[in-house]
Amino acid sequence: MKKKRWYGLLGLLSLLGFIGVFTQERAFLGFFAFALDFQYFFVQADEMQEEQIRRSAALGFFWGMGTSVAAMGLLILAGVTVREGLYAGLALGWGVAVAVYALTGFWYSCREWWHART
């Protein structure tokens, strides 16, 4: 029961989306996608769902770290300063990690729903 609350707290990241509303930094609007994680406050979590979240998070982490390293290396080799390469690589890696987590979580949910119907 307590774990369900932790998953739901990921939805608080959606509050960062208001930075994009009240400033000219429109890239922050993407944080509103985290509002979907508030659903975990209202869903009865079972072992299968927890395992799907763990698997999605692990895939997101590894893809994000790999993307960060690859982007930093390529940018530095392309002649960008180390600091700019680091910032761009970390931003790209974090974005990829979130996207992989969200997409794999969606895929696992759809797959479970499809198997439940048959």
C-alpha positions as CSV (number, residue, x, y, z in Angstrom):
1,M,0.0,0.0,0.0
2,K,2.8,2.5,0.8
3,K,4.6,1.7,-2.5
4,K,1.5,2.9,-4.4
5,R,1.9,6.3,-2.9
6,W,5.5,6.6,-4.1
7,Y,4.4,5.9,-7.6
8,G,1.7,8.5,-7.4
9,L,4.1,11.1,-6.2
10,L,5.8,11.0,-9.6
11,G,2.8,13.1,-10.7
12,L,4.1,16.0,-8.7
13,L,6.7,16.5,-11.4
14,S,3.9,17.8,-13.6
15,L,3.9,21.0,-11.5
16,L,7.1,21.9,-13.4
17,G,4.9,22.3,-16.4
18,F,3.6,25.6,-15.0
19,I,7.1,27.1,-15.6
20,G,6.3,26.7,-19.3
21,V,2.9,28.4,-18.8
22,F,4.1,31.4,-17.0
23,T,7.5,31.9,-18.8
24,Q,8.7,31.7,-22.3
25,E,10.4,28.4,-21.7
26,R,7.9,26.2,-23.6
27,A,10.1,23.1,-23.2
28,F,8.7,22.8,-19.6
29,L,5.2,22.0,-20.9
30,G,6.3,18.4,-21.5
31,F,6.3,17.9,-17.7
32,F,2.5,18.0,-17.7
33,A,2.8,14.4,-19.0
34,F,3.7,13.3,-15.5
35,A,0.2,14.1,-14.4
36,L,-0.8,10.6,-15.6
37,D,1.2,9.2,-12.7
38,F,-1.4,10.5,-10.3
39,Q,-3.5,7.5,-11.3
40,Y,-1.4,5.3,-9.0
41,F,-3.1,7.0,-6.0
42,F,-6.4,5.4,-7.1
43,V,-5.3,2.1,-8.5
44,Q,-5.0,-1.0,-6.4
45,A,-1.4,-2.1,-7.1
46,D,-0.6,-5.7,-7.5
47,E,2.7,-7.6,-7.9
48,M,2.4,-7.6,-11.7
49,Q,1.9,-3.9,-11.9
50,E,4.9,-3.2,-9.6
51,E,7.1,-5.5,-11.7
52,Q,6.0,-3.6,-14.9
53,I,6.9,-0.3,-13.3
54,R,10.3,-1.6,-12.2
55,R,11.0,-3.0,-15.6
56,S,10.0,0.2,-17.3
57,A,12.1,2.2,-14.9
58,A,15.1,0.0,-15.4
59,L,14.8,0.2,-19.2
60,G,14.4,4.0,-19.0
61,F,17.5,4.3,-16.8
62,F,19.8,2.3,-19.0
63,W,18.6,3.9,-22.2
64,G,19.0,7.3,-20.7
65,M,22.5,6.7,-19.4
66,G,23.6,5.2,-22.8
67,T,22.1,8.2,-24.6
68,S,23.9,10.6,-22.2
69,V,27.3,9.0,-22.8
70,A,26.9,8.7,-26.5
71,A,25.6,12.3,-26.9
72,M,28.3,13.8,-24.8
73,G,31.0,11.8,-26.6
74,L,29.7,12.8,-30.1
75,L,29.3,16.4,-29.2
76,I,32.7,16.7,-27.7
77,L,34.2,15.0,-30.7
78,A,32.3,17.4,-32.9
79,G,34.1,20.3,-31.3
80,V,31.5,21.5,-28.8
81,T,32.9,22.6,-25.4
82,V,33.0,20.0,-22.7
83,R,30.5,22.0,-20.6
84,E,28.0,22.4,-23.4
85,G,28.4,18.7,-24.4
86,L,27.8,17.7,-20.8
87,Y,24.6,19.8,-20.5
88,A,23.2,18.7,-23.8
89,G,24.1,15.1,-23.2
90,L,22.5,15.1,-19.7
91,A,19.3,16.8,-21.0
92,L,19.0,14.4,-23.9
93,G,19.6,11.4,-21.7
94,W,17.0,12.5,-19.2
95,G,14.5,13.1,-22.0
96,V,15.1,9.6,-23.5
97,A,14.9,8.0,-20.0
98,V,11.5,9.6,-19.4
99,A,10.2,8.7,-22.9
100,V,11.4,5.1,-22.6
101,Y,9.8,4.7,-19.2
102,A,6.5,6.2,-20.4
103,L,6.4,4.2,-23.6
104,T,7.3,0.8,-22.0
105,G,4.9,1.4,-19.2
106,F,2.1,2.1,-21.7
107,W,3.1,-1.0,-23.7
108,Y,3.1,-3.3,-20.7
109,S,-0.3,-1.9,-19.6
110,C,-1.8,-2.4,-23.1
111,R,-0.3,-5.9,-23.3
112,E,-1.9,-6.8,-19.9
113,W,-5.2,-5.4,-21.1
114,W,-5.1,-7.3,-24.4
115,H,-4.4,-10.6,-22.5
116,A,-7.2,-9.9,-20.0
117,R,-9.7,-9.6,-22.8
118,T,-8.9,-12.9,-24.5
